[in-house]
Amino acid sequence: MRLTQYFLPTLKEDPKEAEIASHRFMLRAGMVKQNSAGIYTWLPLGLRVLKKIERIVRYHQDIAGAQECLMPTIQSADLWKESDRYDAYGKQMLRITDRHDREMLYGPTNEEMITDVFRSYLKSYKDLPKNLYHIQWKFRDEIRPRFGVMRGREFLMKDTYSFDLTKADAVYSYQKMFLAYLKTYTDLGLRVIPMKADTGPIGGDLSHEFILLADTGESEVFIDEKWMNTDLSGKDIFYKNKAQLDSYFKEMTGIYAATDETHDGVNAPVNLIKTRGIEVGHIFYFGTKYSEALKATVQTKEGKNVPVEMGSYGIGVSRLVGAIIEANHDEAGIKWPSAVAPFDVGLINLKVSDEETSAVCKDLYDNIKNVGLDVLYDDRDTNAGGKFADMDLIGLPWQIIVGPKGLKNGIVELKKRETGERNEVSLDSIMTILTTSIRDLKRGF
């Protein structure tokens, strides 16, 4: 994409309303526009990141055996009254009355609706297990929306719901999602630590939060130093091997990790790291809480009707955009992990009026696209300082800087945004370097 044609409304100054780095940089980089408190329009650059995160999340849900559906944003209040949550949920729920005076709501979550889907079609133990998910916009009327997409009112969530015959089966489904989450975060380029959590109003007796370590995180966390050298990718663990999965789950949950609320100062390990983190996922096993309330039952082999065992598993897709920035930025701007960067490469033409420079940039632009990489070509006729500042702000992993002086010696400059390292490389070798450095990291997502 040529920057002269791309819609990228960057800002030089920090917006007054932005309190944290992710909010500040998302507004300055032209990723989002605030429409009202906690509600944003996702502009082209921000939407590219959102879609890349969504694609990786979807990939691992599918691999884990979950099946995608799509539930509506507007729900009937009747379902929530069946589960006794309509009044209990409080003012966070946006309640609506349609033209026929029917009570509706903008869904803050989907336990009731997915349970209604299940009870409408599945009646036998032979139908189990089932694992359904969707990626959909939600609305919670936060009393004080703040921190941009980190705590907005409208947000994009991935919700998965498991249905099993027995508690043992449900725990196995839970463990599969636990593994899928760790694989997801690893492929997003993040170090995310699982922590035992309170189930809260969702219910049940088994729950874990997934915390992205970030110096600017919202919560204080305490972790065993072992986490810094622990392989969180789960790359050799397979979903269908129950014994192997159970062993892995016990290993991961056996290493100390706690939030400020759950920290045990007496029994914590000696080699304890105190840092900060951001919640980027939460999973729950809540048994028959909703299946009993909504009469979602199946018939067993013995002919007895029993409520199904359920779990729910959430990832805040839009929240992840902000969380990733909180963990990956400097004073100049964002440092995107390769897997979620809006473009792989930023190509900077230092002198658009120079025919040779523009011709080389045009060839590089075409060649980069032809090998399947995403490139943003800064072909604006403006000063170099502004180009460098914008490119650092939007945080593309690699920058290729092309100017007349270097081309006289067959040289272009290659900058790695993560480290700030800049190297002069030959024009002939630049494509080999790029494809080696980037394409292998994309993993086909």
C-alpha positions, 0 to 999 in steps of 0.5 A: 500500500502506498502511503499517499493513497492510504488513510492514516491520520497520524497525530504529532501530539499526545491527545489530552484524554489518553492516560496510558501508552496504548490509548495514546499511540492508538490515537496518534497512529491513526488506528482508532477514532473515539466516537463517544466514551468507550466506543471507537471506530477502527480505522484501516491500520487498527483493523488490520491488527485486529484481524490478524489477532482474530485470525490467530485466535480462530486458528487455535480454536479450530485446531483444539476442536471448537466449531465456529458459529455467530450469535447476535449482539441483541438478545432477548431478556427472557433467557436472562430471566430464566437464568436469574441473571437479568436483574443481578447483572446490574447497570453494566447491561444495556437494556432495550425495549423494541417497538412491540414493548419486548425487553431486549438487551445488548449482549455483555456475554453469551452463556444463556444464548449458547445454552439455548442453542444447545438445548434446542438441538442436542438431546443425547449423550451421543451428541457430546462432547460439543465445543462452540465458539464465536467472535462477536462485538459485546457491550458493557456499560462501564461506569467509567470507561477509560484506557482506550480499548483496554476498558471500553464499553464496546469490545470484540470478544472470542467466546467458546463454550464446552458441553460435556456429559461428566465433570471429568469430560468437562475438565478435559475440555477445560485443559484443551482450552488451557493449552489452546490459549497458551499456544495462541499467545505464543503465536501472537508473540507474547509471554502470557502467564496462566494464574488461578482466578476467582470465578466471580459471577460466572460461577463454578469452581475452576478458573484461570486468568491469562496475564500478559507481563507488561511494566505498564500493566493494570495489575500487580502480579507475583510470579516464580522466576521459573516462568521466565525460562518456561516454554509456554508454547505447548508445541509438543502437546497434543489435544487428544492425548489425555494423560499427556495433556493432564501432565502438562496442565499440572506442570503449568498450574504448579508453578507459582503465579498470583495477582495482588488479590491471590498472592500468598506472601507466606508460601510464595517461592523464594525466587519471586518476581514482582511485576505488573500484568494485563489480563488478556483471557479468562477461562471457567468451568462452571458445571451445571449452573446454566444447564440446570437453570435453562433445562439443557439436558441430555439422555444418558445410556441408562435413559436418565436425563441429566444437565450437561457440564459446561465451561466458557473461555474468553479472549478479549480480541480488541483488548489484546490490541491495547495490551500488546502495545502496552508490552511493546513500545518505547517513547517513539511509538509501537513495536509490533510483534511480527505476527500481528503487525499491520504491515511487515515492512515500511519502505521509506523513499527519502527523495521522491523527486529523484528518479533513480530512488523512486525507480528502486523503491518501486521495484522493491515495493513490487518485489516485497508484495510478490513474495507475500509480505505486506508493505507500506510504501512511504512515497510522500513528498515530505521531509525525512524526519517526518517519515522516520517519526511516522514509521517509528510511531506505527511500529512496523517490524522492519524499515527499508530506507532508500536514498540517493546517497546510499544508492550510489554505492548500491546500499540501502538501510535496514532498521529493526524496529524492536531494537532500533538496530540499523544496518547498511545492506546491499540492494542485491541482498535486501530481498533475501534478508527480508524473506529470511527474517519475516516470512518464516515468522508468519507461519501461514496465518 
